[in-house]
């Protein structure tokens, strides 16, 4: 980096002989507080609507709730693993049966597990 005198506002390039203007950086733009304030304002001005839940999200929400009711001592990580395994098994079953997607199927499977539990009880 080239050191220039503080009162210098331009310089001439020794190779191309062009005159370049020196622009001093604005100190208010460099402060962390100003960047944080701008980020905060930007986030507050966004009026985001929540996204619609995907079939996977709906399935996981229902299945996790069922697992926590049936196994209250099960920690969240293990319950999530079990629920995702159920989703994978259900997805593989649907793929073998020839059905694609799974929005309604995922909800039906979640509902049918309740029926199965009631029948077993």
C-alpha positions as CSV (number, residue, x, y, z in Angstrom):
1,X,0.0,0.0,0.0
2,X,1.3,3.4,-0.9
3,X,1.6,6.1,1.9
4,X,0.3,9.5,0.7
5,X,0.4,12.8,2.5
6,X,-2.8,13.6,4.4
7,X,-3.6,16.8,2.3
8,X,-3.2,15.0,-1.1
9,X,-6.5,14.7,-3.0
10,X,-5.1,13.2,-6.3
11,X,-2.0,11.6,-7.8
12,X,-0.7,10.8,-11.2
13,X,0.2,7.3,-12.2
14,X,3.8,6.8,-13.3
15,X,2.9,4.2,-15.9
16,X,-0.2,5.5,-17.6
17,X,0.1,9.2,-16.5
18,X,-3.6,9.2,-15.6
19,X,-4.6,11.4,-12.7
20,X,-6.5,9.5,-10.0
21,X,-8.7,11.1,-7.4
22,X,-8.3,10.0,-3.8
23,X,-11.6,9.5,-2.0
24,X,-11.4,9.4,1.8
25,X,-13.6,6.7,3.4
26,X,-16.6,7.8,5.3
27,X,-15.9,6.9,9.0
28,X,-19.6,6.5,9.8
29,X,-19.9,3.7,7.2
30,X,-17.1,1.7,8.8
31,X,-18.5,1.5,12.3
32,X,-19.9,-1.8,13.5
33,X,-22.7,-0.2,15.3
34,X,-23.9,1.5,12.1
35,X,-23.8,-1.8,10.2
36,X,-25.7,-3.6,13.0
37,X,-28.3,-0.8,13.0
38,X,-28.8,-1.0,9.2
39,X,-29.1,-4.8,9.4
40,X,-31.7,-4.5,12.2
41,X,-33.7,-1.9,10.2
42,X,-33.6,-4.0,7.1
43,X,-34.8,-7.1,9.0
44,X,-37.6,-5.1,10.7
45,X,-38.9,-3.6,7.5
46,X,-39.4,-7.0,5.9
47,X,-42.9,-8.2,6.3
48,X,-42.5,-11.9,5.8
49,X,-45.3,-14.3,5.9
50,X,-44.5,-17.8,7.2
51,X,-44.0,-20.4,4.6
52,X,-46.5,-23.1,4.1
53,X,-45.5,-26.3,5.8
54,X,-44.1,-29.0,3.5
55,X,-45.5,-32.6,3.7
56,X,-42.2,-33.6,5.5
57,X,-42.7,-30.8,8.1
58,X,-46.3,-31.8,8.7
59,X,-45.4,-35.5,9.0
60,X,-42.5,-34.7,11.4
61,X,-44.6,-32.4,13.5
62,X,-47.4,-35.0,13.9
63,X,-45.0,-38.0,14.4
64,X,-42.8,-36.2,16.9
65,X,-45.9,-35.3,19.0
66,X,-47.0,-38.9,18.9
67,X,-43.6,-40.2,19.9
68,X,-43.3,-37.8,22.8
69,X,-46.7,-38.8,24.1
70,X,-46.0,-42.5,23.8
71,X,-42.4,-42.2,25.1
72,X,-42.1,-39.2,27.4
73,X,-38.6,-40.2,28.6
74,X,-37.3,-40.2,25.0
75,X,-35.0,-37.2,24.3
76,X,-35.7,-35.0,21.3
77,X,-32.7,-36.2,19.3
78,X,-33.7,-39.9,19.5
79,X,-37.4,-39.0,18.8
80,X,-36.3,-37.1,15.7
81,X,-34.2,-40.0,14.5
82,X,-37.2,-42.4,14.9
83,X,-39.5,-40.0,13.1
84,X,-37.2,-39.5,10.2
85,X,-36.7,-43.2,9.9
86,X,-40.5,-43.6,9.7
87,X,-40.6,-40.9,7.0
88,X,-38.0,-42.7,5.0
89,X,-39.8,-46.0,5.4
90,X,-43.1,-44.4,4.4
91,X,-41.4,-42.7,1.4
92,X,-39.9,-45.9,0.2
93,X,-43.2,-47.7,0.6
94,X,-44.9,-45.0,-1.5
95,X,-42.2,-45.1,-4.2
96,X,-42.5,-48.9,-4.5
97,X,-46.3,-48.6,-4.7
98,X,-45.9,-46.1,-7.5
99,X,-47.2,-43.0,-5.8
100,X,-45.2,-39.8,-6.0
101,X,-45.3,-36.7,-3.8
102,X,-46.7,-37.4,-0.5
103,X,-48.5,-34.4,0.9
104,X,-51.8,-36.3,1.5
105,X,-50.1,-39.6,1.9
106,X,-47.8,-38.3,4.7
107,X,-50.8,-37.0,6.6
108,X,-52.7,-40.3,6.0
109,X,-49.8,-42.3,7.3
110,X,-49.6,-40.0,10.4
111,X,-53.3,-40.5,10.9
112,X,-53.1,-44.3,10.3
113,X,-50.4,-44.7,12.9
114,X,-52.9,-43.2,15.5
115,X,-55.5,-45.8,14.3
116,X,-53.0,-48.6,14.6
117,X,-52.0,-47.6,18.1
118,X,-55.7,-47.4,19.1
119,X,-56.4,-50.8,17.6
120,X,-53.4,-52.3,19.4
121,X,-54.5,-50.8,22.8
